[in-house]
Amino acid sequence: MRRRTFSTALIATATLGSVPLASCSSDDSGSGGGGDTLKYWASNQGTSLDNDVEILTPELEKFTQQTGITVELEVIPWDSLLQRILSATASGDAPDVLNIGNTWSASLQATGAFLPFEDEQYQAIGGKDKFLESSLGSTGAEGQPPTSVPLYGLAYGLFYSKAMFAEAGITEPPATWADLVADAKQLTDAAADRWGMTVAGASYTENSHFAFMFGKQNGAEFFDDEGQPTFTEAGNVAGIQQYLALMSTDRVVSPSAAEHPTTNDMIADFTSRKAAMFMGQNNSEATILSNGMTVDDYGVAPIPILDPLPAGGQRVNSHVAGINISVFADSENTEGALKLVQFLTSPEEQVVLNQKFGSLPVVAEAASDAAFQTENLKTFNAVLSDTAAPLPMIPNESQFETTVGQAMQDLFGRIATGQPAGTAEITRALEGAQQQMAGGA
Amino acid sequence: MATSTSARTGRARAPRPVRRAPRSTLAPRWLPYVLLAPALLFELLVHIVPMLTGIYISTLELTQFYVRRWLQAPSAGLGNFDIALDVDGAIGASLLRSFGITFAFTIATLALSWSLGMFAAVLLQRPFPGRNVLRTLFLVPYALPVYAGVIVWKFMLGRDNGMVNSLLGGLGITDGDTFWLLGDNAFVSTVVVAVWRLWPFAFLTLMAGLQSIPNEVYEAAAVDGAGMWQQFRSFTLPMLRPVNQVLLLVLFLWSFNDFNVPYILFGQSVPASADLISIHVYQASFITWNFGVGSAMSVLLLLVLLVITAVYLPLSSRRLRDA
């Protein structure tokens, strides 16, 4: 009898462990530290989490000197940031101020967890006018007060190794997508583990950004005007095919890249001369330099576009990328939180931080600073103003990134292990992603 | 019976001291309940309340629009279960597939962990020099923090700089270019790491069980000319049955629910072949931000495990009685 009771208890305990989701708490009263302390979640902008802490700490100390408010800083890696934000939203155990990917603005706005920026809040952070017009386009859904303001400006470009180009006798960066593939093939020597390109195949955010831009080039959209998903449009399949082909049929990307979860892995391929090119955002420069390359060792060009464009195709080679900053609505120190937002978006801090992170200022006064007039940053600025399109500002946007991005990650895995990943497989993957999204809505 | 007899006989001679003695050594009646209360409270807090909350959430339309004030989320009735159980839809089909993979994973992990544990326990049953060192060594994977152990496996299984590929490639067994964490190999890798984690527990439990088998049984068997294998089949296995009944079930439940190993090995990018149920539920919730459907999947998992347990226990107990 006693044994049976023991067994039953043991089994009950083991079985009960299988409802893991219920650990959300309904306590939404307290957020962050009250009084003279603020909790701040920063995203990983530097070469590592530690590097972010190193860069931000002296600046936040300046803030403390000016205002008397202490800031508890935590830097959160990209692959868990969205989940941390959601958990914080559900539990109420949240920071006061936090960074978000600007493409998530409308999705997170829909949760109601963030403080809306109306005239009063804008005034508290130095006015809406100080921000660059283009950067304000990705701060929330149209027709509603935004729940985030821009912090760092980013855009995609093609980074290439000058030395590897010279060795292969290539004098110019590629101008069209066909040129890029041809150059990459010329640069690839699979036997010597040298490749024309590299990607972060296991990063869902990166994958989804390329799905968006190459889909646009192929004349497709991932959402219709009503905000309904249209993932399986032929142009989207073609766009994803164009990106995956770099590994599958063009064979200019090492299969190992299917295991790269972060852009830093991809940049390591580039700086160790394993790959001659990669498509990345401007803050990649900081990592390239910290890995030991100098500014003269690499060049930056706009990502080549299909030429001629397919019917309905648009000249898009980046989304309006960037980092925004938000304040949690439940913060007990909204005033202090807004002071921190004002501080980080002040012209002086914008110059310091964007320079260190290799990103672009989002306020006009800082953008004109001499530090941001380099050749490379001018290229990124031109991309942002001429050929970048904002990702749709709708509540479902972040689910597009997770479902499509992960489907592509799975397709990269298939390619790396020698399984087929052609049009049929891509279409099936996108169908699955769309159904998942519909089930979630 | 004995006590009451002595009490009755005692009453005649010296009633007072005999009557009082047992009372004074007895603790107050409420003491056991007080001692149990903290455990009960934590059991409620840690298991029962979250479980009931999970069941409640599975009936809510808990999407991104309500995640902040989730108690105000509208009711979805059984709608979330419809989605999770619709095997023609993408969500239901992938859930079913995940259940299948989890069964295969559990059976493989259970069989290997139990066999290894049994083998090692029998091997170390008789004293020999170095036995204690081996025992300690075998228990190391169980003593290590899961994260520390599994993250090392993740490094070892990497394609480009992993030790597994260097070793196999160096020995000429493979070309040293195998992806262990992608494609179908990911399943094998997950099983290997899970077995590495779990088998010391089987070993420990079986070793304890073996201690209770008297040595005379083996001596008598040896005198009668029974070999090692015969002794194992005729004495060791039957006498370990009560231990095995619980051990197998616990190993089954732990493997079926394993979240740590796949999560640490694959992070956000779980390959289709290693899409175990607990991580599937987690991913399904966070990918679409629909925590109602995620909780419905959790409840289904709970039901499956309860059914399996409910069938297994009476069946194995009857066999125990018959034996």
Boltz contact constraints between the chains, C-beta under 6 A:
constraints:
  - contact:
      token1: [A, 7]
      token2: [B, 246]
      max_distance: 6.0
  - contact:
      token1: [A, 11]
      token2: [B, 309]
      max_distance: 6.0
  - contact:
      token1: [A, 14]
      token2: [B, 250]
      max_distance: 6.0
  - contact:
      token1: [A, 14]
      token2: [B, 253]
      max_distance: 6.0
  - contact:
      token1: [A, 15]
      token2: [B, 305]
      max_distance: 6.0
  - contact:
      token1: [A, 16]
      token2: [B, 47]
      max_distance: 6.0
  - contact:
      token1: [A, 16]
      token2: [B, 51]
      max_distance: 6.0
  - contact:
      token1: [A, 17]
      token2: [B, 257]
      max_distance: 6.0
  - contact:
      token1: [A, 18]
      token2: [B, 257]
      max_distance: 6.0
  - contact:
      token1: [A, 18]
      token2: [B, 301]
      max_distance: 6.0
  - contact:
      token1: [A, 18]
      token2: [B, 302]
      max_distance: 6.0
  - contact:
      token1: [A, 18]
      token2: [B, 305]
      max_distance: 6.0
  - contact:
      token1: [A, 19]
      token2: [B, 51]
      max_distance: 6.0
  - contact:
      token1: [A, 19]
      token2: [B, 54]
      max_distance: 6.0
  - contact:
      token1: [A, 19]
      token2: [B, 298]
      max_distance: 6.0
  - contact:
      token1: [A, 19]
      token2: [B, 302]
      max_distance: 6.0
  - contact:
      token1: [A, 21]
      token2: [B, 54]
      max_distance: 6.0
  - contact:
      token1: [A, 21]
      token2: [B, 294]
      max_distance: 6.0
  - contact:
      token1: [A, 21]
      token2: [B, 295]
      max_distance: 6.0
  - contact:
      token1: [A, 21]
      token2: [B, 298]
      max_distance: 6.0
  - contact:
      token1: [A, 22]
      token2: [B, 50]
      max_distance: 6.0
  - contact:
      token1: [A, 22]
      token2: [B, 53]
      max_distance: 6.0
  - contact:
      token1: [A, 22]
      token2: [B, 54]
      max_distance: 6.0
  - contact:
      token1: [A, 23]
      token2: [B, 50]
      max_distance: 6.0
  - contact:
      token1: [A, 26]
      token2: [B, 71]
      max_distance: 6.0
  - contact:
      token1: [A, 79]
      token2: [B, 268]
      max_distance: 6.0
  - contact:
      token1: [A, 83]
      token2: [B, 286]
      max_distance: 6.0
  - contact:
      token1: [A, 89]
      token2: [B, 67]
      max_distance: 6.0
  - contact:
      token1: [A, 89]
      token2: [B, 68]
      max_distance: 6.0
  - contact:
      token1: [A, 90]
      token2: [B, 67]
      max_distance: 6.0
  - contact:
      token1: [A, 110]
      token2: [B, 64]
      max_distance: 6.0
  - contact:
      token1: [A, 110]
      token2: [B, 65]
      max_distance: 6.0
  - contact:
      token1: [A, 111]
      token2: [B, 64]
      max_distance: 6.0
  - contact:
      token1: [A, 111]
      token2: [B, 67]
      max_distance: 6.0
  - contact:
      token1: [A, 111]
      token2: [B, 68]
      max_distance: 6.0
  - contact:
      token1: [A, 112]
      token2: [B, 68]
      max_distance: 6.0
  - contact:
      token1: [A, 113]
      token2: [B, 68]
      max_distance: 6.0
  - contact:
      token1: [A, 202]
      token2: [B, 269]
      max_distance: 6.0
  - contact:
      token1: [A, 256]
      token2: [B, 159]
      max_distance: 6.0
  - contact:
      token1: [A, 256]
      token2: [B, 160]
      max_distance: 6.0
  - contact:
      token1: [A, 399]
      token2: [B, 288]
      max_distance: 6.0
  - contact:
      token1: [A, 402]
      token2: [B, 287]
      max_distance: 6.0
  - contact:
      token1: [A, 403]
      token2: [B, 287]
      max_distance: 6.0
  - contact:
      token1: [A, 409]
      token2: [B, 269]
      max_distance: 6.0
  - contact:
      token1: [A, 413]
      token2: [B, 182]
      max_distance: 6.0
  - contact:
      token1: [A, 413]
      token2: [B, 271]
      max_distance: 6.0
  - contact:
      token1: [A, 416]
      token2: [B, 179]
      max_distance: 6.0
  - contact:
      token1: [A, 416]
      token2: [B, 182]
      max_distance: 6.0
  - contact:
      token1: [A, 417]
      token2: [B, 179]
      max_distance: 6.0
  - contact:
      token1: [A, 417]
      token2: [B, 182]
      max_distance: 6.0
  - contact:
      token1: [A, 417]
      token2: [B, 183]
      max_distance: 6.0
  - contact:
      token1: [A, 432]
      token2: [B, 90]
      max_distance: 6.0
  - contact:
      token1: [A, 435]
      token2: [B, 89]
      max_distance: 6.0
  - contact:
      token1: [A, 435]
      token2: [B, 90]
      max_distance: 6.0
  - contact:
      token1: [A, 436]
      token2: [B, 90]
      max_distance: 6.0
  - contact:
      token1: [A, 436]
      token2: [B, 288]
      max_distance: 6.0
  - contact:
      token1: [A, 439]
      token2: [B, 83]
      max_distance: 6.0
  - contact:
      token1: [A, 439]
      token2: [B, 91]
      max_distance: 6.0
  - contact:
      token1: [A, 440]
      token2: [B, 288]
      max_distance: 6.0
  - contact:
      token1: [A, 440]
      token2: [B, 290]
      max_distance: 6.0
